[in-house]
Amino acid sequence: MSQTSAIKAAYWRGFRNGLPFLLVIAPFGLLFGVAATNAGMDLAQVMGFSVMVIAGAAQFTALQLMGDHAPVVLILAASLAVNLRMAMYSAALTPHLGKSKAWHKALVAYFMVDQVYALSANEYETRPEMSRAEKLAYYAGACTPVCPNWYLATLAGALVGAAIPPEFALDFAVPITFLAMIGPALRSLAHVAAALVSIVGALVLWFLPSGVGLMIAALAAMVTGAQVELWVARRKGALL
Amino acid sequence: MNGYSDAVIWGIIVALGIGTFALRYSFLGFLGDRQLPEWALRYLRYTPVAVLPGLVAPLVVWPAATDGHPDPARLIAAVAALAVGIATRNTLWAIVGGLSALYLALWLIG
């Protein structure tokens, strides 16, 4: 296979692998558009979120805290905390793409969403013989069905959002979306323990000014997760 | 949007955009092949499950739409979304399950 046809093949492989995620991206983006519009944001602001931030969980986090009239500092802290995992993605992709041109790396960074990261990391792992150009092409292929449709779905949600009557109880679409992200994330005892501390902490500290209780609960939950992980590892070690 | 001027909303959007890009670009662009220390990775692993459950819990227990009173239909929907998510490991099915349970419960018990 020649250089260019290998690159083309990598792009289309990424595209095909990314295609099924349309089923996740479209409803999720739609919900954000609807929720943000109903919260009173104008079309430019709703689209500004999806185009500039392009990170669903963080966008919903910001939206929710803005609905609670939380201080701006806490809105930013909580939303960026949700996005901290992307620093891990960035670290994991560096051995593969770190030597690319700066503007290529900037594009890779901008489009670094969970689905594209997961696909690419897996692909680079299973096909270590890929050249850097092929790896970039695969990444671009995986982004193509996922990222532009995030904008389009948000736009569709923003346009129809105001027309949806309250009987549809869309006030609860946002909590359901969060809960739907939490279930699959409960991968181990440590994750479950962290989630429980987060829930109990946030409820007990609810009397604090909005956002403050969540911050304290989240910090306690992170420490809990890390400590439980260490504890489980030690117990396993002791059993061996 | 109540309580925030347009300028503040745009400030939040831009700051969040820049901050998120900085996180995504961090290692690729600035830090190179340096490894994160083990303890830092251990904390980072738990940020989503540390933030999201605490964010959602008050919304489930004291929903704004019912003036903060616990609402059976919304509680059922919350349990359904969480349970389907754990069972299928799939966010989309969990959303479908949660919304279906919500509408079914609202229709049955109002």
Interface residues (C-beta under 8 A of the other chain):
Chain A: L23 V24 P27 F28 L31 A39 G40 M41 D42 Q45 G48 F49 M52 V53 I54 A55 A57 A58 T61 A62 Q64 L65 M66 G67 H69 V72 I75 L76 A78 S79 L80 A81 V82 N83 L84 R85 M86 A87 M88 Y89 S90 A91 L93 T94 P95 L97 G98 A102 K105 A106 V108 A109 Y110 M112 P166 A169 D171 F172 A173 V174 P175 I176 T177 F178 L179 A180 M181 I182 G183 P184 A185 L186 A190 H191 A194 A195 L196 V197 S198 I199 G201 A202 L203 W206 G213 L214 A217 A218 L219 A221 M222 V223 T224 G225 A226 E229 L230
Chain B: M1 N2 G3 Y4 D6 V8 I9 W10 G11 I12 I13 V14 A15 L16 G17 G19 T20 F21 L23 R24 Y25 S26 F27 L28 G29 L31 G32 D33 Q35 L36 W39 L41 R42 Y43 L44 R45 Y46 T47 P48 V49 A50 V51 L52 P53 G54 L55 V56 A57 P58 L59 V60 V61 W62 P63 A64 A65 A73 R74 A77 A78 A81 L82 A83 V84 G85 I86 A87 T88 R89 N90 T91 L92 A94 I95 G98 L99 L102 Y103 L106
